[in-house]
Amino acid sequence: MNIDPVTLWTVIIGLAIGSFALRFVFIGLVGDRPLPPWLLRHLRYTAVAILPALVTPLVIWPAATGGTPDLPRMAAGAATLAVGLWTKNVLAAIAAGATTLYGLLYLFG
């Protein structure tokens, strides 16, 4: 694949400007003022939402099976959710999901 250098640098510079602008809005423009309580309440859940957002597509449409859902991955997702809700412990939920996934892959594989 041959990419035009002008196009490549245009994309790189555009992404750099966009990334800087996004950070500047929060740090440069709002950084010296207190944020409203409703926004702080929503921002608390951002970190909690990142892991499920990254993992969910891999559970529902796994590349290892060609995009078709399978029992080990669905069971691992369910075990992770159940242990996370029950214990409120992220590491315990991840360990339960990983153990379930690798255990079922071993049994069915």
N, C-alpha and C positions, 0 to 999 in steps of 0.2 A: 504494500500500500504506500503510495507516494503522496505525501501531504505538502501542499504549498506552504513555504515558510512564512509568507505574509499572513495566511489564514491561521496558522499555528500561533504566531505571536499575537495576532489580534484576539484570539480566544484566551490566551494566557493573560494578556493585559486586561481584557474585559473581566475575567474571573477575579483577578487581583483587585481591581477597582471595586467590583461588587462585594467581595469579601471585606475589604477595608470599610466600605460604606455601611455594611450591615453591622460591623463591630463599632464603628464610630457613632452610630445612632444611639446605641446603649451606653457606651463609655464616654464619648465626647459630649454629646448633647444632654444626656440624662444623668451622667455620672455624679454630678455634684448636688442633685436634688433627690429627696426621698421619693421612692416609688409608692403609688397608692396601694393600700392593703389588698384590694381585689387582684391586682397584678402580681403581688408577692405570693398570694395564695396559689395562683395558677402556675407561677414559676417553680414552686416547690415540687410539682408533679412532673416537671420536664425530665429529670433524670430517671424517674421511675418508668416513664414511657419509652425511653430509648431502647432498652434491651428487648422488650416485646416487639417493638417496631422493626428491629433488626432480625429477630428470630422467626417471627410469624411466617414470612414468605418461604423460609427454608423448611418449615413444618408442613405448610399446606401444599406447596409446589416444590418438593425437593429435587434438586438437580441430579442426585444419585439415582433416582428412580425414573428419570426422564420426565419429571413434572407430575407424576401420578402419586396421590397420597398413599401412604402405607401405614400398617398397624404400628410398627415400632416408633415412628416419629410422632404419630398422633397420640399414642400412649405416653410417650415421653413429655409431650406438651401438656397433656392432662395431669400427669404426675407432678410436673413443675408447678402448674397452676394450683393444684390441690395442696401441695406442701407449702407453697408460698402463702396461700390464704390461711392455712392452718397455723403455721409457725411464725409468720411475718419475718422470716429470715431469708435473705436473698441467697446466701451461700448454701443453706440447706435445700432450697428450691432448685438451685443449679445442680447440686450433687444428686438430688433425687431424679431430676430429668436426665442427667448424663448416665446414671446407673441404669435407669429404665431403658434408655435408648441402646446402650451397649449390651445390656443383658438380653434384650429382645433381638437385637441384630445377631448376637451369638447363637441364640436358640433357633431363630428362623434361617440363619445364613449357613 
